[in-house]
């Protein structure tokens, strides 16, 4: 774990699976990833490779390259 205490509030940190929302190009993707989360304030800290994954997903969404994603809903 990168931090034992939250750098923002000093709360206890735990490893857990979270759902993160990534938006781009009018699309929205949800991704389940592991994060270090503050028990008090809810701050989330992600490993570098996870941040890079978010950036890759955002770029694909912005370029309308959505064939790798599973659609779950659509606005009328």
Backbone bond lengths (Angstrom), bond angles and torsions (degrees), N, CA, C in turn:
res aa  C-N    CA-C-N  psi(-1)  N-CA   C-N-CA  omega(-1)  CA-C   N-CA-C  phi
1 X - - - 1.445 - - 1.531 108.16 -
2 X 1.347 117.27 132.62 1.459 119.04 -176.74 1.528 113.78 -68.20
3 X 1.338 117.60 -29.71 1.467 121.41 -179.02 1.523 109.34 -134.07
4 X 1.334 115.81 140.42 1.459 119.28 172.08 1.522 110.03 -86.77
5 X 1.332 115.92 -33.59 1.460 122.89 177.94 1.524 108.25 -123.20
6 X 1.314 116.58 147.88 1.462 121.87 179.66 1.523 110.15 -65.05
7 X 1.333 117.72 129.24 1.466 120.34 177.99 1.528 112.74 -67.11
8 X 1.333 118.17 -18.71 1.468 121.61 -178.51 1.528 111.09 -85.83
9 X 1.361 117.04 -49.33 1.468 119.09 -172.50 1.527 114.18 -125.19
10 X 1.332 117.64 -7.44 1.464 120.20 -179.25 1.518 114.11 84.53
11 X 1.345 117.90 6.24 1.460 121.60 179.86 1.513 112.62 -69.67
12 X 1.321 115.25 164.69 1.461 121.55 177.95 1.526 110.25 -69.55
13 X 1.337 116.66 143.44 1.461 122.77 -179.17 1.524 109.13 -108.51
14 X 1.351 115.78 141.24 1.463 121.42 176.41 1.522 109.34 -136.00
15 X 1.332 115.45 152.55 1.461 121.48 174.57 1.522 107.36 -87.79
16 X 1.342 116.72 132.17 1.458 119.12 176.73 1.515 110.92 -156.59
17 X 1.331 115.27 162.48 1.455 120.70 175.55 1.528 108.10 -85.24
18 X 1.335 115.70 132.29 1.461 121.38 -180.00 1.526 109.18 -129.74
19 X 1.306 115.93 160.99 1.458 121.50 173.89 1.519 107.69 -106.26
20 X 1.310 116.21 122.46 1.466 122.14 -179.43 1.524 108.58 -110.13
21 X 1.322 116.37 141.65 1.461 122.64 179.49 1.523 108.40 -101.07
22 X 1.338 116.21 129.58 1.470 122.60 177.98 1.522 106.89 -121.14
23 X 1.346 116.99 129.20 1.461 121.68 -179.22 1.525 110.72 -119.79
24 X 1.333 114.73 149.35 1.455 120.11 175.86 1.515 110.90 -179.29
25 X 1.326 117.07 138.72 1.454 122.04 175.18 1.516 114.85 59.41
26 X 1.318 117.24 30.25 1.453 120.47 -179.35 1.523 113.78 82.70
27 X 1.318 117.25 2.81 1.462 122.40 179.30 1.525 109.48 -110.56
28 X 1.325 115.63 158.54 1.456 122.28 176.03 1.520 108.79 -132.43
29 X 1.331 116.26 134.13 1.464 121.31 177.08 1.524 108.25 -123.69
30 X 1.328 116.25 143.31 1.462 120.50 172.18 1.513 107.95 -111.98
31 X 1.330 115.16 138.68 1.461 121.31 -175.15 1.523 108.55 -133.17
32 X 1.328 117.05 128.45 1.462 120.96 174.53 1.520 108.24 -90.26
33 X 1.341 115.99 123.43 1.459 122.24 -177.83 1.520 109.44 -141.81
34 X 1.320 116.37 165.28 1.457 121.34 173.65 1.517 109.49 -88.75
35 X 1.331 115.71 142.89 1.459 121.53 179.61 1.519 108.74 -146.34
36 X 1.317 115.33 160.71 1.453 121.57 169.50 1.521 105.46 -95.71
37 X 1.338 116.85 122.82 1.460 121.52 -170.63 1.526 110.03 -123.02
38 X 1.334 116.30 136.55 1.457 122.07 175.98 1.526 109.10 -75.01
39 X 1.314 116.67 127.68 1.459 121.73 179.65 1.525 112.21 -69.59
40 X 1.313 117.86 -25.75 1.458 121.43 -177.93 1.522 111.65 -87.64
41 X 1.320 117.43 -57.06 1.464 121.14 -172.22 1.525 115.11 -101.40
42 X 1.327 117.23 -11.66 1.455 119.93 177.87 1.521 115.09 82.35
43 X 1.335 118.27 5.38 1.466 120.57 177.50 1.520 109.39 -56.72
44 X 1.331 116.21 138.84 1.466 121.94 -179.53 1.519 109.94 -113.30
45 X 1.326 115.38 135.23 1.453 121.54 177.13 1.522 107.59 -123.53
46 X 1.344 115.33 128.24 1.456 121.58 -175.07 1.517 110.44 -114.17
47 X 1.352 116.76 146.02 1.462 119.64 172.91 1.532 110.09 -64.33
48 X 1.314 116.65 156.17 1.462 122.14 -178.22 1.522 112.20 -55.13
49 X 1.334 117.73 -41.29 1.464 119.53 -179.05 1.534 111.89 -64.80
50 X 1.320 117.64 -29.88 1.463 121.12 176.83 1.524 110.50 -72.13
51 X 1.318 117.24 -40.32 1.466 121.01 176.84 1.527 109.58 -62.17
52 X 1.315 117.11 -40.76 1.473 120.64 177.28 1.527 111.20 -64.09
53 X 1.339 117.64 -36.77 1.459 121.52 175.65 1.529 110.11 -61.27
54 X 1.335 117.27 -45.30 1.468 120.84 177.52 1.527 110.93 -58.37
55 X 1.327 116.95 -42.86 1.462 121.25 -179.99 1.525 111.12 -64.13
56 X 1.338 117.27 -40.91 1.458 121.41 178.19 1.524 110.91 -63.59
57 X 1.314 116.21 -45.12 1.468 120.44 179.02 1.522 110.29 -62.14
58 X 1.329 117.56 -45.32 1.466 120.93 -179.78 1.526 110.91 -60.16
59 X 1.323 117.34 -43.58 1.469 121.31 178.97 1.519 110.91 -60.95
60 X 1.336 116.92 -44.47 1.467 120.36 178.57 1.524 111.23 -62.12
61 X 1.317 116.93 -42.42 1.462 120.28 179.32 1.527 110.83 -63.37
62 X 1.332 116.86 -43.17 1.469 121.03 179.65 1.525 111.96 -63.58
63 X 1.326 116.93 -32.89 1.468 121.62 179.71 1.531 112.47 -87.32
64 X 1.332 116.39 4.96 1.469 122.09 -178.91 1.526 111.80 63.72
65 X 1.329 117.55 24.91 1.462 122.62 178.33 1.524 108.32 -91.07
66 X 1.326 115.96 75.28 1.457 120.87 -171.87 1.525 114.05 -103.98
67 X 1.320 118.23 7.03 1.460 120.34 -176.80 1.530 113.13 -64.04
68 X 1.336 118.16 -22.85 1.468 121.48 179.14 1.523 112.79 -82.97
69 X 1.333 117.24 -5.45 1.457 121.23 -174.98 1.521 111.29 -104.80
70 X 1.312 115.97 150.62 1.464 121.96 178.15 1.525 108.67 -95.28
71 X 1.348 118.37 117.53 1.460 120.07 179.16 1.531 110.37 -68.43
72 X 1.329 115.81 138.96 1.454 120.09 178.86 1.519 112.76 -122.00
73 X 1.310 117.44 -10.85 1.459 120.42 179.84 1.505 110.07 -175.06
74 X 1.325 115.58 165.05 1.458 119.53 -178.43 1.527 108.16 -153.80
75 X 1.334 114.80 137.75 1.467 119.64 174.99 1.504 109.31 -76.03
76 X 1.300 116.40 144.45 1.471 121.39 179.16 1.507 111.73 -78.82
